[in-house]
Amino acid sequence: MILQLLIIRGQPPGKKIVFGIGDFSLGRGPDCHVRFNTDVISRQHCLIRVDPVQVILRDTSMNGTLVNGIPVAEDCQLADRDLLQIGPVVFQVELFPEEMPISETNSSAFFREVVNNSYETDDKEADSLPPK
């Protein structure tokens, strides 16, 4: 399975972050695969596990993670078109079958950048989650 997170609120809006199979950390810590530049987000805010059949989100933060406006209390399976909110940043979840060539997502080069260099976003707005 391939996971694509589309930034719908945050910087830069419209940017796609693509994940293949594996475990990924999101937060403001230097070891996170995706890094955020805001104190509202924990150092290791959440973990995402992408496997061949599902995507699981684990909230590891003190500040909370929302899926479709609901706080994540235990491991949560993400579904296509879910809204994932990490601090002030909101992503739309897009899931693709593993057989789909990653180039069809138009983000394969960016995925390498995310994994190797960490993606940083700077977002100061802290609006509530938009309706689905």
N, C-alpha and C positions, 0 to 999 in steps of 0.2 A: 504494500500500500504506500502511496505517496501522500503526505500531508502538505497542504499549502495554506499559510496564514496570510490573509490579505489585511493590511492595516486600513481600517475604516475611520478610526479616530486616533490620532497621534502623528508623529513625524517619521518618515515622510508618508503622507496619505497615499493610498493606492499601491504602495510597495508590496511585493509578494516575497514571502520567505518560505522556501521549500525544504522539506525534510524527507529523506529516504528512510529506510528501516534503520532503527537504532534508538538510543537514549539521548535526550537533549535537555539541557538545563537553560532556564530563562531567569534573568534577574539582573542586578546591577554589579554583581561580583565579577572579578577579572577572569575567572575560569568558566563563566557561563558562555554557552554557544551563542545566545542572543542576549545582548546587554542593553540596559536602559539607563538613562542619565537622569534619574529623579529619586529623591529620598523616600518617596511614597512606595516604591517597589523594594522588596527585600533583596538581600545579597543573592540568595538562591530562592527565588520566588516560587517557581514550580518546575516540575519535571514532566517531560512528555516522552512516552515510549511509543514508537511506531513499529508495529510488527506486520506480518503479511496480511492479517485479517482485521486488525483494529488499531485504534489510537487511544491510549490511556493517558489521562492527565492526573498528576498528583500535586496537590497544593502543599508546598513546604514553607509557606510564608507566615509571618506574624500579621500581615496586613490583609490577607484574604485574596482569593481568586474567584471570579464569577464566571459561570457558564449560563448563558441566557438569563442573566440577572439573578441567578441563584448561587449563593455561596457554596463552594465545593468543600464538603466535609470529609469525604473519603475518595478513594480512586474513582475517577469518572471516565466513562467511555465517551469520546467525542464523536459527534455525528456531523455529516455534511450540512453546512449552512448554520451550524451553531455559532453563537457569538461568545468569544472568549475575552474577558476583561482582566487585565493585569494592571493594577493601579489605574492611571488615567488613559491607558492605551487599550483600544478595542480592536480585535481581529475578527474577521469572518473565517470560519473553518471551511476549507475545501478539501475533499478527499477524492483521490483518484486510484483506480486499480493499479497494482504494481506493474502489470504488463504494459501500461501506457508509457511510452518513452518520455523521460523527464524533460526532454527538449520541448515537448508539446506544452509544458507549463510556462515556457518563456522565461524560466528562472534558474536554469541549471548552473549558469556561471555565478549567479548570486548565491545559490546554495553553497557552492565551494567557499565563497567569501564568508558566509555565515559560519560554517564549520571551522575554517582555518583562521579567520581573523576576528570573529565575533561581530555581530551587527549591533550597532549602537543607535539608539533613538533618544531624542531629547524632546520631552513633552511636558509642558507645565500645566496644561488644562486638566482639571479633575472633574469633568462633567459626569453625569450618571450614564448608565448604559442605555443606548438607543433601543427603541422597540424592534423586535425581530420582524 
